[in-house]
């Protein structure tokens, strides 16, 4: 079943004013909304039935019935979804409070990201990774740390991954890849101009692409062939990209583990072969 509240919450920023009114009502009154007909919801939000249906379809639902069915299922399965998230970090917080708040935000981001991921889509991405002559990852800033982690994991399996911290080198790589290769673009915002330029070059060369971005329509996800969405509610110190990095690393771990599991025995052999044993000090 599709996760309703996470999708609506993450879609909110790009929604127009009428859609935001509908979303706010549903997020504030999920149980009540789950029992409403489309006409009831229309009256409460002063929105037309056609607008509500369009909102449902834009978030991956077949229609209003599919939407309410998914909402009822979600509320029954996860009562804790509606609990208010812990407050932002304040100047007066001590280390114990900071630890609790940061941990809480990371846990919520991981749980919400799990609900946004599409199992069938991940299988397709793994198929492309297996068949690709070359794999290249495009990322900048804090997302580059995630790209480096992906490269290191796949190197353990003797699957070479191209990454480069310099954007100009990334662009050159994009110009030289072919339709036999596969590209992964990591950008939480999905709005990094340099990466968008790389994607245009990849498309010119018929390179298949998958994006790892925040949920919703954005320039990066709109250009890529496949989209793996993450959810993150950043803390006051957004520049640290904390929760988003954790969510991106979760996606990388899932892709890596799924890939390794396709070649279970060989993967175990390669992991053992590339394990660096540390001498115990006397």
Buried (B, 14 or more C-beta within 10 A) or exposed (E): EBBBBBBBBBBBEEBEEBBBBBBBBBBEBBEEBBEBEBEEBBEBBEBEEEBBBBBBBBBBBEEBEBBBBBBBBBBEEEEEBEEEEBEEBEEEBEEEBEEEBBEBBBEBBBBBBBBBBBEEBBEBBBEBBEEBEBBBBBBBBBBBBBBBBBBEBBEBBEBEBBBBEEBEEBBBBBEEBEEEBBBBBBBBBBEBEEBBBBBEBBBEBEBBBBBBBBBBEBBBBEBBBBBBBBBBBBBEEEEEBBBBBBBBBBBBEBBBEBBBEEBEEEBEEBEEEEEEEEEEEE
